[in-house]
């Protein structure tokens, strides 16, 4: 599969995820909703964020880094988009529970940085 085709399919799926999140946002009343509605909210937002960050990450890597192969760009952009989306979703969940403070956010960012550093070092060790 070519990079252009992958990018087009990913952008289309991301658009569907954003529309699903919008539908959840508009059609569900959080005061009357059960846990399933919140699960749909966070899942649709998570998939939409992962898709969006993957598309932008892949476009940026593809534009500014020509020496690596395209599948490496896709792998790195996908990994970083998942990590960033999880960071945002955890922060949103903590905020919804009124537990988000500046030091919790710093801890989340440090954990995400260590996870990314682990993957970078793991890749360098296995070359």
Residue pairs with C-beta under 8 A, 6 or more apart in sequence:
3 58
3 62
3 70
3 73
3 74
6 74
7 55
7 58
7 59
10 51
10 54
10 55
10 58
11 51
11 55
13 51
14 47
14 48
14 51
14 52
14 54
14 55
17 44
17 47
17 48
17 51
18 48
18 52
20 44
20 47
20 48
21 41
21 44
21 45
21 48
24 37
24 40
24 41
24 44
25 41
28 37
28 40
28 41
30 37
30 38
42 89
42 92
42 93
45 89
45 92
46 85
46 86
46 89
49 81
49 84
49 85
49 88
49 89
50 78
50 81
50 82
50 85
51 81
52 81
53 77
53 80
53 81
53 84
53 85
54 77
54 78
54 81
57 76
57 77
57 78
57 80
57 81
58 73
58 74
58 77
61 68
61 73
61 76
61 77
62 70
62 73
65 73
79 116
79 119
80 116
83 112
83 115
83 116
84 112
86 112
87 108
87 109
87 112
90 108
91 100
91 105
91 108
94 100
94 104
